[in-house]
Amino acid sequence: MDDRSTGILGPPTELLFGDWYPAVRAQTLRAGKMTTTTLLGIPVLLGRKSDGRVFAMRDLCPHRGIPLSAGWFDGETVQCKYHGWRFEPCGGQCVEIPSLTQIQNESLDVTKIYAAAFPCEERDGYAWVYIPPVGAGRIMSNLPPVPELPKFSAKFRGAHLVADLPCNVDHGIIGLMDPAHGPFVHQAWWWRSKASIHEKEKHFEPIPEGFRMSAHAPSGNSAPYKLLGVYGEPITTTIDFLLPNRRIETIRCGEKWFSSLTTVTPVTASTCRIDVVAAWNVFYAVPFVTSIATFFGGRFVRQDQETMIEQAQGLRSNPSLMLIDDADKPAKWYFALKQARLKGSGEHPLSGPVVLRWRS
């Protein structure tokens, strides 16, 4: 998807380290090849070893600071272009310094030298990278589980979408959980219209590291949900938000289901990226269902992207903003949860179940 945000950036924000973030689509990582991306302002080098394992390193040689991506990868080790230092990429351990003489090799154990390497795992078609807290050191243990899209049957179809946003991750996330913009930003015959606005009541409950919109019948003014009525079963949807950046929606209709995992990943302190991965067994036998879902899903995400690009123009001056009840309550909860993690202390903003009401 085109990024039309060049030169239109809003204010930066603090970032949450010590968690997993989706870096690139795993299918782009081919054995013996390297690629680069940026996560939380960190240049990251990714690749796949000959044995199939994916890796993520800080794109920086610890010797003289040249990007490792300027060098070579033979499927086993990454070699720096400047002086030929060679590293095992999964752990970052140095295995060779070509300039050392035999005597120097005996006095300097090169295997005690490390380039920065990050835990990297494949899930749902993405290479996820764990970005540790500043000063965490090389040895990392007791990591949180790698996020994974919920699935409820062995056979299912799937799709993914991506869009770059010119705003910081906070604005990306509160836009993601905002329930009131739908009839305005997402006006379309296949979704909903401004005239379809009506009062809604949703129940929320606290969960570790986030909150949940409890299981409920989905909005009657959204065409995709209406399609599920052909199965003749009650339809329920549950939406979870989890720090640092995840929205998980599951829709159940008897044995039929749809689930999506949406993440808003900070690229820098001022920019972010939306990734959506979805799976379903509804309309499984319908021809071209994945292409159809990807087309309409892409238009949906593009509407959010275009709105964020326009919003970024206003945010450039760092204006004072306001949040109101009840539609903006989830945004307030997010900021409270984020601050509690940044400070390492603080109570959950929800002490128990809460009912919110708004019109959308």
Stockholm file with secondary structure:
# STOCKHOLM 1.0

chainA/1-360         MDDRSTGILGPPTELLFGDWYPAVRAQTLRAGKMTTTTLLGIPVLLGRKSDGRVFAMRDLCPHRGIPLSAGWFDGETVQCKYHGWRFEPCGGQCVEIPSLTQIQNESLDVTKIYAAAFPCEERDGYAWVYIPPVGAGRIMSNLPPVPELPKFSAKFRGAHLVADLPCNVDHGIIGLMDPAHGPFVHQAWWWRSKASIHEKEKHFEPIPEGFRMSAHAPSGNSAPYKLLGVYGEPITTTIDFLLPNRRIETIRCGEKWFSSLTTVTPVTASTCRIDVVAAWNVFYAVPFVTSIATFFGGRFVRQDQETMIEQAQGLRSNPSLMLIDDADKPAKWYFALKQARLKGSGEHPLSGPVVLRWRS
#=GR chainA/1-360 SS CCCCCTTCCCCCCCCCCSEEEEEEEGGGCCBTCEEEEEETTEEEEEEECTTSCEEEEESSCTTTCCCGGGSEECSSCEECTTTCCEECTTTCBEEECTTCCHHHHHHSCGGGCBCCEECEEEETTEEEEEECCTTCCSCCCSCCCCCCCCCCSSSCEEEEEEEEESSCHHHHHHHHHCSSSHHHHTBCTTSBCGGGCCEEEEEEEEETTEEEEEEECCCTTCHHHHHGGGGCSCEEEEEEEETTTEEEEEEEETTEEEEEEEEEEESSSSCEEEEEEEEECTTTTSTTHHHHHHHHHHHHHHHHHHHHHHHHHHHTTCCCCCCCTTTTHHHHHHHHHHHHHHHTCCCCSCSSCEEEEEEC
#=GC SS_cons         CCCCCTTCCCCCCCCCCSEEEEEEEGGGCCBTCEEEEEETTEEEEEEECTTSCEEEEESSCTTTCCCGGGSEECSSCEECTTTCCEECTTTCBEEECTTCCHHHHHHSCGGGCBCCEECEEEETTEEEEEECCTTCCSCCCSCCCCCCCCCCSSSCEEEEEEEEESSCHHHHHHHHHCSSSHHHHTBCTTSBCGGGCCEEEEEEEEETTEEEEEEECCCTTCHHHHHGGGGCSCEEEEEEEETTTEEEEEEEETTEEEEEEEEEEESSSSCEEEEEEEEECTTTTSTTHHHHHHHHHHHHHHHHHHHHHHHHHHHTTCCCCCCCTTTTHHHHHHHHHHHHHHHTCCCCSCSSCEEEEEEC
//
